[in-house]
Amino acid sequence: MTNKPTEKQVSHERADVVLTNAERRNLRRKLKSSVQMTKDVLNPKTQIRRLVDRQKKAVSVAAADAKVQIKQNAPLIAVVGLTAILLAARRPIAKWLYRAKQTQADTPDGN
């Protein structure tokens, strides 16, 4: 005699197969979405875009900090700037003073 499965066993096995197929489809969908997300993250264009965004944020933060420092140290920066200008222009200023002195010495009254 062969053991013939009953209808309850067949329907229970069928339900298990349907559930297994549904789980497999769900897992396949999740895997595909994970693979797509990984491709998006590893895409060179995406990586460059993210790098550029991070650099923009870093530059804007640095610029804001520099702006605050400049406002706090404005007199010192002015003195340093004036010193730099005078240092760069010392030769023309010296020539101008020398010529002014020579012109004054060449005048008839001598003052």
The first five atom37 places (N, CA, C, CB, O) and aatype in JSON, in Angstrom:
{
  "aatype": [12, 16, 2, 11, 14, 16, 6, 11, 5, 19, 15, 8, 6, 1, 0, 3, 19, 19, 10, 16, 2, 0, 6, 1, 1, 2, 10, 1, 1, 11, 10, 11, 15, 15, 19, 5, 12, 16, 11, 3, 19, 10, 2, 14, 11, 16, 5, 9, 1, 1, 10, 19, 3, 1, 5, 11, 11, 0, 19, 15, 19, 0, 0, 0, 3, 0, 11, 19, 5, 9, 11, 5, 2, 0, 14, 10, 9, 0, 19, 19, 7, 10, 16, 0, 9, 10, 10, 0, 0, 1, 1, 14, 9, 0, 11, 17, 10, 18, 1, 0, 11, 5, 16, 5, 0, 3, 16, 14, 3, 7, 2],
  "atom_mask": [
    [1, 1, 1, 1, 1],
    [1, 1, 1, 1, 1],
    [1, 1, 1, 1, 1],
    [1, 1, 1, 1, 1],
    [1, 1, 1, 1, 1],
    [1, 1, 1, 1, 1],
    [1, 1, 1, 1, 1],
    [1, 1, 1, 1, 1],
    [1, 1, 1, 1, 1],
    [1, 1, 1, 1, 1],
    [1, 1, 1, 1, 1],
    [1, 1, 1, 1, 1],
    [1, 1, 1, 1, 1],
    [1, 1, 1, 1, 1],
    [1, 1, 1, 1, 1],
    [1, 1, 1, 1, 1],
    [1, 1, 1, 1, 1],
    [1, 1, 1, 1, 1],
    [1, 1, 1, 1, 1],
    [1, 1, 1, 1, 1],
    [1, 1, 1, 1, 1],
    [1, 1, 1, 1, 1],
    [1, 1, 1, 1, 1],
    [1, 1, 1, 1, 1],
    [1, 1, 1, 1, 1],
    [1, 1, 1, 1, 1],
    [1, 1, 1, 1, 1],
    [1, 1, 1, 1, 1],
    [1, 1, 1, 1, 1],
    [1, 1, 1, 1, 1],
    [1, 1, 1, 1, 1],
    [1, 1, 1, 1, 1],
    [1, 1, 1, 1, 1],
    [1, 1, 1, 1, 1],
    [1, 1, 1, 1, 1],
    [1, 1, 1, 1, 1],
    [1, 1, 1, 1, 1],
    [1, 1, 1, 1, 1],
    [1, 1, 1, 1, 1],
    [1, 1, 1, 1, 1],
    [1, 1, 1, 1, 1],
    [1, 1, 1, 1, 1],
    [1, 1, 1, 1, 1],
    [1, 1, 1, 1, 1],
    [1, 1, 1, 1, 1],
    [1, 1, 1, 1, 1],
    [1, 1, 1, 1, 1],
    [1, 1, 1, 1, 1],
    [1, 1, 1, 1, 1],
    [1, 1, 1, 1, 1],
    [1, 1, 1, 1, 1],
    [1, 1, 1, 1, 1],
    [1, 1, 1, 1, 1],
    [1, 1, 1, 1, 1],
    [1, 1, 1, 1, 1],
    [1, 1, 1, 1, 1],
    [1, 1, 1, 1, 1],
    [1, 1, 1, 1, 1],
    [1, 1, 1, 1, 1],
    [1, 1, 1, 1, 1],
    [1, 1, 1, 1, 1],
    [1, 1, 1, 1, 1],
    [1, 1, 1, 1, 1],
    [1, 1, 1, 1, 1],
    [1, 1, 1, 1, 1],
    [1, 1, 1, 1, 1],
    [1, 1, 1, 1, 1],
    [1, 1, 1, 1, 1],
    [1, 1, 1, 1, 1],
    [1, 1, 1, 1, 1],
    [1, 1, 1, 1, 1],
    [1, 1, 1, 1, 1],
    [1, 1, 1, 1, 1],
    [1, 1, 1, 1, 1],
    [1, 1, 1, 1, 1],
    [1, 1, 1, 1, 1],
    [1, 1, 1, 1, 1],
    [1, 1, 1, 1, 1],
    [1, 1, 1, 1, 1],
    [1, 1, 1, 1, 1],
    [1, 1, 1, 0, 1],
    [1, 1, 1, 1, 1],
    [1, 1, 1, 1, 1],
    [1, 1, 1, 1, 1],
    [1, 1, 1, 1, 1],
    [1, 1, 1, 1, 1],
    [1, 1, 1, 1, 1],
    [1, 1, 1, 1, 1],
    [1, 1, 1, 1, 1],
    [1, 1, 1, 1, 1],
    [1, 1, 1, 1, 1],
    [1, 1, 1, 1, 1],
    [1, 1, 1, 1, 1],
    [1, 1, 1, 1, 1],
    [1, 1, 1, 1, 1],
    [1, 1, 1, 1, 1],
    [1, 1, 1, 1, 1],
    [1, 1, 1, 1, 1],
    [1, 1, 1, 1, 1],
    [1, 1, 1, 1, 1],
    [1, 1, 1, 1, 1],
    [1, 1, 1, 1, 1],
    [1, 1, 1, 1, 1],
    [1, 1, 1, 1, 1],
    [1, 1, 1, 1, 1],
    [1, 1, 1, 1, 1],
    [1, 1, 1, 1, 1],
    [1, 1, 1, 1, 1],
    [1, 1, 1, 1, 1],
    [1, 1, 1, 0, 1],
    [1, 1, 1, 1, 1]
  ],
  "atom_positions": [
    [[0.79, -1.16, 0.0], [0.0, 0.0, 0.0], [0.86, 1.26, 0.0], [-0.91, -0.02, 1.16], [1.86, 1.36, 0.7]],
    [[0.45, 2.16, -0.77], [1.16, 3.43, -0.81], [0.45, 4.42, 0.09], [1.26, 3.97, -2.26], [-0.77, 4.43, 0.22]],
    [[1.25, 5.2, 0.68], [0.68, 6.23, 1.53], [0.25, 7.41, 0.67], [1.68, 6.68, 2.62], [1.08, 8.13, 0.11]],
    [[-1.0, 7.58, 0.58], [-1.53, 8.69, -0.2], [-1.74, 9.86, 0.75], [-2.86, 8.3, -0.93], [-2.42, 9.72, 1.77]],
    [[-1.15, 11.05, 0.42], [-1.31, 12.18, 1.32], [-2.76, 12.64, 1.35], [-0.39, 13.34, 0.9], [-3.48, 12.59, 0.35]],
    [[-3.14, 13.08, 2.49], [-4.5, 13.59, 2.64], [-4.58, 15.01, 2.12], [-4.97, 13.52, 4.1], [-3.56, 15.64, 1.84]],
    [[-5.8, 15.5, 1.98], [-5.97, 16.86, 1.46], [-5.41, 17.9, 2.41], [-7.45, 17.15, 1.2], [-4.89, 18.92, 1.97]],
    [[-5.51, 17.64, 3.72], [-4.97, 18.59, 4.69], [-3.46, 18.67, 4.57], [-5.36, 18.18, 6.12], [-2.89, 19.76, 4.65]],
    [[-2.79, 17.52, 4.38], [-1.34, 17.52, 4.24], [-0.94, 18.26, 2.97], [-0.79, 16.08, 4.22], [0.01, 19.04, 2.97]],
    [[-1.66, 18.01, 1.9], [-1.34, 18.66, 0.61], [-1.54, 20.17, 0.72], [-2.22, 18.07, -0.54], [-0.7, 20.94, 0.27]],
    [[-2.65, 20.58, 1.32], [-2.9, 22.01, 1.41], [-1.89, 22.68, 2.36], [-4.35, 22.27, 1.89], [-1.49, 23.82, 2.14]],
    [[-1.48, 21.96, 3.42], [-0.47, 22.49, 4.35], [0.87, 22.62, 3.64], [-0.34, 21.59, 5.6], [1.56, 23.63, 3.8]],
    [[1.24, 21.62, 2.88], [2.5, 21.67, 2.12], [2.44, 22.78, 1.08], [2.8, 20.3, 1.44], [3.42, 23.48, 0.85]],
    [[1.29, 22.91, 0.45], [1.12, 23.96, -0.56], [1.27, 25.34, 0.09], [-0.27, 23.84, -1.25], [1.92, 26.22, -0.47]],
    [[0.69, 25.53, 1.25], [0.8, 26.81, 1.96], [2.26, 27.08, 2.33], [-0.08, 26.8, 3.23], [2.71, 28.22, 2.25]],
    [[3.0, 26.04, 2.74], [4.42, 26.2, 3.06], [5.2, 26.63, 1.82], [5.01, 24.89, 3.62], [6.07, 27.49, 1.89]],
    [[4.88, 26.02, 0.68], [5.56, 26.38, -0.57], [5.25, 27.82, -0.95], [5.16, 25.42, -1.71], [6.14, 28.56, -1.37]],
    [[4.0, 28.22, -0.81], [3.61, 29.6, -1.15], [4.33, 30.57, -0.23], [2.07, 29.78, -1.04], [4.83, 31.6, -0.69]],
    [[4.39, 30.26, 1.07], [5.09, 31.13, 2.0], [6.59, 31.18, 1.68], [4.88, 30.65, 3.44], [7.2, 32.25, 1.73]],
    [[7.15, 30.05, 1.36], [8.57, 30.0, 1.03], [8.84, 30.83, -0.23], [9.04, 28.53, 0.82], [9.83, 31.56, -0.29]],
    [[7.97, 30.72, -1.23], [8.15, 31.51, -2.45], [8.01, 33.0, -2.15], [7.12, 31.08, -3.52], [8.76, 33.81, -2.7]],
    [[7.07, 33.37, -1.3], [6.89, 34.77, -0.94], [8.11, 35.29, -0.19], [5.62, 34.95, -0.09], [8.57, 36.41, -0.45]],
    [[8.63, 34.51, 0.73], [9.84, 34.91, 1.45], [11.02, 35.07, 0.5], [10.18, 33.89, 2.55], [11.8, 36.01, 0.61]],
    [[11.13, 34.13, -0.44], [12.22, 34.19, -1.41], [12.11, 35.44, -2.28], [12.22, 32.92, -2.3], [13.11, 36.12, -2.54]],
    [[10.87, 35.75, -2.73], [10.68, 36.97, -3.54], [11.0, 38.22, -2.72], [9.23, 37.04, -4.07], [11.62, 39.16, -3.23]],
    [[10.59, 38.23, -1.47], [10.86, 39.37, -0.6], [12.36, 39.54, -0.38], [10.15, 39.21, 0.75], [12.88, 40.65, -0.46]],
    [[13.04, 38.44, -0.11], [14.5, 38.5, 0.08], [15.21, 38.93, -1.21], [15.04, 37.14, 0.55], [16.18, 39.69, -1.15]],
    [[14.74, 38.45, -2.35], [15.34, 38.83, -3.64], [15.15, 40.33, -3.87], [14.72, 38.02, -4.81], [16.07, 41.01, -4.34]],
    [[13.95, 40.86, -3.54], [13.69, 42.29, -3.71], [14.61, 43.11, -2.8], [12.2, 42.6, -3.4], [15.16, 44.12, -3.22]],
    [[14.77, 42.66, -1.55], [15.66, 43.36, -0.63], [17.1, 43.32, -1.12], [15.58, 42.73, 0.77], [17.82, 44.32, -1.04]],
    [[17.52, 42.18, -1.63], [18.89, 42.05, -2.14], [19.11, 42.98, -3.32], [19.19, 40.6, -2.55], [20.14, 43.65, -3.41]],
    [[18.14, 43.02, -4.24], [18.27, 43.9, -5.4], [18.35, 45.36, -4.97], [17.09, 43.7, -6.35], [19.15, 46.13, -5.52]],
    [[17.53, 45.75, -4.0], [17.58, 47.14, -3.55], [18.91, 47.41, -2.85], [16.39, 47.46, -2.62], [19.46, 48.51, -2.98]],
    [[19.43, 46.45, -2.09], [20.73, 46.63, -1.43], [21.84, 46.75, -2.46], [21.02, 45.45, -0.49], [22.74, 47.58, -2.31]],
    [[21.78, 45.92, -3.5], [22.79, 45.99, -4.55], [22.72, 47.33, -5.26], [22.61, 44.84, -5.57], [23.75, 47.94, -5.56]],
    [[21.5, 47.81, -5.53], [21.35, 49.11, -6.19], [21.88, 50.24, -5.31], [19.87, 49.36, -6.54], [22.54, 51.15, -5.8]],
    [[21.58, 50.18, -4.02], [22.08, 51.2, -3.11], [23.6, 51.16, -3.06], [21.49, 51.02, -1.71], [24.25, 52.21, -3.03]],
    [[24.17, 49.97, -3.04], [25.62, 49.84, -3.03], [26.23, 50.39, -4.3], [26.03, 48.37, -2.85], [27.26, 51.07, -4.25]],
    [[25.61, 50.11, -5.44], [26.1, 50.67, -6.71], [26.06, 52.19, -6.68], [25.27, 50.14, -7.9], [26.99, 52.85, -7.14]],
    [[24.97, 52.74, -6.14], [24.86, 54.19, -6.06], [25.94, 54.78, -5.16], [23.47, 54.59, -5.54], [26.54, 55.8, -5.49]],
    [[26.19, 54.14, -4.03], [27.2, 54.65, -3.09], [28.6, 54.54, -3.68], [27.12, 53.89, -1.75], [29.42, 55.43, -3.5]],
    [[28.88, 53.46, -4.39], [30.22, 53.23, -4.93], [30.44, 53.89, -6.28], [30.48, 51.76, -5.04], [31.55, 53.85, -6.82]],
    [[29.42, 54.48, -6.84], [29.56, 55.15, -8.13], [30.53, 56.33, -7.98], [28.17, 55.64, -8.65], [30.38, 57.14, -7.06]],
    [[31.53, 56.43, -8.87], [32.51, 57.52, -8.75], [31.88, 58.91, -8.77], [33.51, 57.41, -9.87], [32.35, 59.8, -8.06]],
    [[30.85, 59.09, -9.56], [30.19, 60.4, -9.6], [29.58, 60.74, -8.24], [29.11, 60.44, -10.69], [29.67, 61.88, -7.78]],
    [[28.98, 59.75, -7.62], [28.38, 59.97, -6.3], [29.45, 60.27, -5.27], [27.56, 58.74, -5.87], [29.29, 61.15, -4.43]],
    [[30.55, 59.54, -5.34], [31.64, 59.77, -4.39], [32.23, 61.17, -4.57], [32.73, 58.72, -4.55], [32.51, 61.85, -3.59]],
    [[32.41, 61.59, -5.81], [32.96, 62.93, -6.07], [31.99, 63.99, -5.59], [33.27, 63.12, -7.58], [32.39, 64.99, -5.0]],
    [[30.69, 63.78, -5.84], [29.68, 64.74, -5.4], [29.7, 64.86, -3.87], [28.28, 64.33, -5.89], [29.62, 65.97, -3.33]],
    [[29.79, 63.74, -3.19], [29.83, 63.77, -1.73], [31.1, 64.45, -1.23], [29.74, 62.35, -1.16], [31.06, 65.21, -0.26]],
    [[32.24, 64.19, -1.9], [33.5, 64.84, -1.52], [33.4, 66.35, -1.71], [34.67, 64.27, -2.35], [33.82, 67.11, -0.84]],
    [[32.85, 66.77, -2.83], [32.7, 68.2, -3.11], [31.79, 68.85, -2.06], [32.13, 68.43, -4.53], [32.07, 69.94, -1.57]],
    [[30.71, 68.17, -1.72], [29.8, 68.72, -0.7], [30.51, 68.86, 0.64], [28.57, 67.83, -0.55], [30.34, 69.87, 1.33]],
    [[31.3, 67.85, 1.03], [32.03, 67.93, 2.3], [33.04, 69.07, 2.26], [32.75, 66.61, 2.6], [33.2, 69.78, 3.25]],
    [[33.72, 69.24, 1.12], [34.71, 70.3, 1.01], [34.04, 71.67, 1.05], [35.52, 70.14, -0.28], [34.57, 72.6, 1.65]],
    [[32.89, 71.79, 0.41], [32.16, 73.07, 0.45], [31.79, 73.42, 1.87], [30.9, 73.0, -0.42], [31.93, 74.57, 2.29]],
    [[31.32, 72.44, 2.62], [30.96, 72.69, 4.01], [32.18, 73.1, 4.81], [30.3, 71.45, 4.64], [32.12, 74.03, 5.61]],
    [[33.3, 72.41, 4.59], [34.52, 72.73, 5.34], [35.01, 74.13, 5.0], [35.63, 71.7, 5.04], [35.43, 74.88, 5.89]],
    [[34.96, 74.5, 3.73], [35.4, 75.84, 3.32], [34.49, 76.91, 3.9], [35.44, 75.95, 1.78], [34.96, 77.95, 4.34]],
    [[33.19, 76.66, 3.9], [32.27, 77.67, 4.43], [32.48, 77.84, 5.94], [30.81, 77.28, 4.14], [32.4, 78.95, 6.46]],
    [[32.75, 76.74, 6.64], [33.02, 76.83, 8.08], [34.32, 77.6, 8.31], [33.1, 75.42, 8.72], [34.39, 78.45, 9.2]],
    [[35.34, 77.29, 7.52], [36.62, 77.98, 7.66], [36.47, 79.47, 7.33], [37.69, 77.35, 6.75], [37.06, 80.32, 8.01]],
    [[35.69, 79.78, 6.31], [35.48, 81.18, 5.95], [34.74, 81.93, 7.06], [34.7, 81.28, 4.63], [35.06, 83.08, 7.37]],
    [[33.77, 81.28, 7.64], [33.03, 81.92, 8.74], [33.96, 82.16, 9.93], [31.82, 81.05, 9.17], [33.91, 83.22, 10.55]],
    [[34.81, 81.18, 10.25], [35.76, 81.36, 11.35], [36.75, 82.48, 11.04], [36.52, 80.05, 11.61], [37.08, 83.28, 11.91]],
    [[37.22, 82.52, 9.79], [38.16, 83.57, 9.4], [37.51, 84.95, 9.49], [38.69, 83.32, 7.97], [38.14, 85.92, 9.91]],
    [[36.25, 85.03, 9.1], [35.53, 86.3, 9.17], [35.43, 86.8, 10.61], [34.12, 86.16, 8.56], [35.6, 87.98, 10.89]],
    [[35.15, 85.88, 11.52], [35.07, 86.24, 12.93], [36.43, 86.7, 13.44], [34.55, 85.05, 13.78], [36.53, 87.7, 14.15]],
    [[37.48, 85.98, 13.08], [38.83, 86.34, 13.51], [39.24, 87.7, 12.96], [39.84, 85.27, 13.08], [39.87, 88.5, 13.66]],
    [[38.88, 87.97, 11.72], [39.23, 89.27, 11.12], [38.51, 90.4, 11.85], [38.86, 89.3, 9.61], [39.1, 91.45, 12.12]],
    [[37.24, 90.18, 12.17], [36.51, 91.22, 12.9], [37.12, 91.47, 14.27], [35.04, 90.83, 13.05], [37.18, 92.61, 14.72]],
    [[37.56, 90.41, 14.93], [38.13, 90.56, 16.26], [39.51, 91.21, 16.22], [38.21, 89.22, 16.95], [39.88, 91.91, 17.16]],
    [[40.26, 90.99, 15.16], [41.63, 91.47, 15.09], [41.82, 92.55, 14.03], [42.57, 90.32, 14.81], [42.91, 92.67, 13.46]],
    [[40.8, 93.34, 13.76], [40.87, 94.36, 12.71], [42.01, 95.37, 12.93], [39.56, 95.09, 12.63], [42.72, 95.66, 11.97]],
    [[42.21, 95.91, 14.12], [43.3, 96.89, 14.28], [44.67, 96.26, 14.01], [43.27, 97.48, 15.7], [45.52, 96.87, 13.36]],
    [[44.88, 95.07, 14.5], [46.16, 94.41, 14.27], [46.38, 94.14, 12.79], [46.22, 93.11, 15.06], [47.49, 94.31, 12.28]],
    [[45.35, 93.72, 12.11], [45.45, 93.46, 10.68], [45.75, 94.75, 9.92], [44.15, 92.81, 10.14], [46.52, 94.74, 8.96]],
    [[45.15, 95.86, 10.35], [45.41, 97.15, 9.7], [46.87, 97.55, 9.87], [44.49, 98.23, 10.27], [47.5, 98.02, 8.93]],
    [[47.4, 97.36, 11.08], [48.8, 97.71, 11.33], [49.72, 96.83, 10.49], [49.14, 97.56, 12.83], [50.69, 97.33, 9.91]],
    [[49.43, 95.56, 10.43], [50.26, 94.66, 9.63], [50.18, 95.02, 8.16], [49.84, 93.2, 9.85], [51.19, 95.0, 7.45]],
    [[48.98, 95.35, 7.68], [48.81, 95.75, 6.28], [49.57, 97.03, 5.96], [0.0, 0.0, 0.0], [50.22, 97.12, 4.93]],
    [[49.48, 98.0, 6.85], [50.2, 99.26, 6.64], [51.7, 99.03, 6.65], [49.82, 100.28, 7.73], [52.43, 99.62, 5.85]],
    [[52.16, 98.19, 7.55], [53.59, 97.86, 7.6], [54.04, 97.2, 6.3], [53.9, 96.93, 8.79], [55.11, 97.51, 5.78]],
    [[53.23, 96.3, 5.79], [53.57, 95.62, 4.54], [53.63, 96.62, 3.39], [52.56, 94.51, 4.23], [54.52, 96.54, 2.54]],
    [[52.69, 97.54, 3.35], [52.69, 98.55, 2.28], [53.92, 99.44, 2.38], [51.4, 99.42, 2.34], [54.58, 99.72, 1.38]],
    [[54.23, 99.88, 3.59], [55.42, 100.73, 3.76], [56.69, 99.98, 3.43], [55.49, 101.26, 5.19], [57.62, 100.55, 2.86]],
    [[56.75, 98.72, 3.77], [57.92, 97.91, 3.45], [58.08, 97.76, 1.94], [57.82, 96.53, 4.12], [59.19, 97.85, 1.41]],
    [[56.98, 97.54, 1.26], [57.04, 97.38, -0.19], [57.36, 98.71, -0.88], [55.71, 96.83, -0.72], [57.99, 98.72, -1.94]],
    [[56.93, 99.82, -0.29], [57.11, 101.12, -0.93], [58.29, 101.89, -0.36], [55.86, 101.95, -0.78], [58.41, 103.09, -0.6]],
    [[59.16, 101.25, 0.39], [60.24, 102.0, 1.04], [61.22, 102.61, 0.04], [61.0, 101.09, 1.99], [61.7, 103.72, 0.26]],
    [[61.52, 101.91, -1.04], [62.46, 102.46, -2.02], [61.86, 103.68, -2.72], [62.84, 101.39, -3.05], [62.54, 104.7, -2.81]],
    [[60.63, 103.62, -3.23], [60.06, 104.83, -3.84], [59.94, 105.99, -2.84], [58.69, 104.52, -4.43], [60.14, 107.15, -3.2]],
    [[59.6, 105.68, -1.6], [59.49, 106.74, -0.59], [60.87, 107.35, -0.32], [58.88, 106.18, 0.73], [60.99, 108.57, -0.18]],
    [[61.9, 106.52, -0.24], [63.26, 107.02, -0.01], [63.71, 107.9, -1.17], [64.25, 105.84, 0.19], [64.31, 108.95, -0.95]],
    [[63.41, 107.49, -2.39], [63.77, 108.31, -3.56], [63.03, 109.64, -3.53], [63.46, 107.56, -4.87], [63.61, 110.68, -3.83]],
    [[61.77, 109.61, -3.16], [60.99, 110.83, -3.11], [61.56, 111.79, -2.05], [59.51, 110.51, -2.81], [61.68, 112.99, -2.28]],
    [[61.9, 111.24, -0.89], [62.49, 112.07, 0.16], [63.85, 112.62, -0.28], [62.64, 111.26, 1.46], [64.16, 113.78, -0.01]],
    [[64.65, 111.8, -0.95], [65.96, 112.25, -1.42], [65.79, 113.39, -2.43], [66.75, 111.08, -2.06], [66.49, 114.4, -2.36]],
    [[64.86, 113.21, -3.37], [64.63, 114.26, -4.37], [64.1, 115.53, -3.71], [63.65, 113.77, -5.45], [64.49, 116.64, -4.09]],
    [[63.23, 115.38, -2.75], [62.69, 116.56, -2.05], [63.82, 117.3, -1.33], [61.58, 116.15, -1.04], [63.86, 118.53, -1.32]],
    [[64.72, 116.53, -0.72], [65.84, 117.14, -0.01], [66.78, 117.83, -0.99], [66.6, 116.08, 0.81], [67.27, 118.93, -0.72]],
    [[67.04, 117.19, -2.13], [67.93, 117.79, -3.15], [67.28, 119.05, -3.73], [68.24, 116.76, -4.3], [67.97, 120.04, -3.95]],
    [[65.99, 119.01, -3.96], [65.32, 120.18, -4.51], [65.37, 121.33, -3.51], [63.86, 119.85, -4.87], [65.56, 122.49, -3.89]],
    [[65.22, 121.02, -2.26], [65.26, 122.04, -1.22], [66.67, 122.6, -1.1], [64.79, 121.45, 0.14], [66.84, 123.79, -0.85]],
    [[67.69, 121.77, -1.28], [69.07, 122.23, -1.18], [69.44, 123.1, -2.38], [70.03, 121.03, -1.07], [70.29, 123.98, -2.29]],
    [[68.77, 122.85, -3.52], [69.08, 123.64, -4.71], [68.39, 124.99, -4.74], [68.69, 122.87, -5.92], [68.71, 125.8, -5.61]],
    [[67.51, 125.26, -3.86], [66.81, 126.54, -3.85], [67.79, 127.63, -3.38], [65.55, 126.48, -2.92], [68.7, 127.35, -2.61]],
    [[67.6, 128.88, -3.84], [68.54, 129.94, -3.53], [68.55, 130.32, -2.05], [68.23, 131.14, -4.35], [69.6, 130.74, -1.55]],
    [[67.43, 130.19, -1.34], [67.48, 130.61, 0.06], [68.05, 129.54, 0.96], [66.1, 131.0, 0.53], [68.44, 129.84, 2.09]],
    [[68.12, 128.23, 0.49], [68.78, 127.19, 1.25], [67.94, 126.55, 2.31], [0.0, 0.0, 0.0], [68.44, 125.73, 3.08]],
    [[66.69, 126.88, 2.4], [65.81, 126.28, 3.42], [65.16, 125.11, 2.84], [64.76, 127.25, 3.95], [64.37, 124.44, 3.52]]
  ]
}
